[in-house]
Amino acid sequence: MSPKARKKKDSFKEKNWYQVIAPKSFKNKAIGEIIGSENNIIGRVIETSLYDFTESFKDINLKMKFKVLSVNEEASTCQSIFFGHAYSNDYIRSLIGRGASKIQIISNLTTKDNFVFRVTAICTTIKRARSSQQILIRKIMSEILKKFAKSHNHEKFVKGMVYGEFQHQIQRIAKTIYPLSNSTVVKSKLISIPEGGEDKVVPDDQFDIIDVEVQRSRKSEIRRTERINVKKLAQKSNKKNKEDESSKDEEEEDDEE
């Protein structure tokens, strides 16, 4: 007999179908089925989309992953935890217009209950931003996400990432540096789970407003040649959108005639 005993594989007859249950923060919804034995199912990852929870077509591009933590043999179910999310590459490319700047950060963030997530967030500008402006926006993104992580348990932190609360608050402040076309938390991954970590509470939908101090007036951060008239540029963008809408309406009226 060899010194390294081979582990016996389970035959197909020994395997069973198990229903994967989402965490409490996702209303314990059944998200799919996997086949296997109790020993090899724990740690498996299953993928689904946010559309399966909201039934809104705007969420079909967001894929979520859940990792199996425990198995209930009697009920043929297994409990999972949120393992990460990611938008499709096609959707991310659609956010970046020609001549725009893509400002990205990748940070490891520790929540109030010691869960560690690796988060990727991007902001896209209307036109190309200067390097000093991009640095300020990147700083705003990082500070807002760190403050949210420190003040919330992982259940609510996940909800803020997936349902767009963080990106709205980032855009609210960052657009004062340079007009933005979009702000999105495009990807996340669960890096570390504390001992005994699981969903213990169901988060509510209320988030506090996060304020970040931004030094806009210092010449060392933004040179005079790099400053822009934010209101003027935003008005031009809105005016262009209105002109495009009016031209479409005129074309439709001509077609009807």
Secondary structure, 3 states (H helix, E strand, C coil): CCCCCCCCCCCHHHCEEEEEECCHHHCCCEEEEEEECHHHHCCCEEEEECHHHHCCHHHCCEEEEEEEEEEECCCCEEEEEEEEEEECHHHHHHHCCCCCCEEEEEEEEECCCCCEEEEEEEEEECCCCCHHHHHHHHHHHHHHHHHHHHHCCHHHHHHHHHCCHHHHHHHHHHCCCCCEEEEEEEEEEEEECCCCCCCCCCCCCCCCCCCCCCCCCCCCCCCHHHCCCHHHHHHHHHHHHHHHHHHHHHHHHHHHC
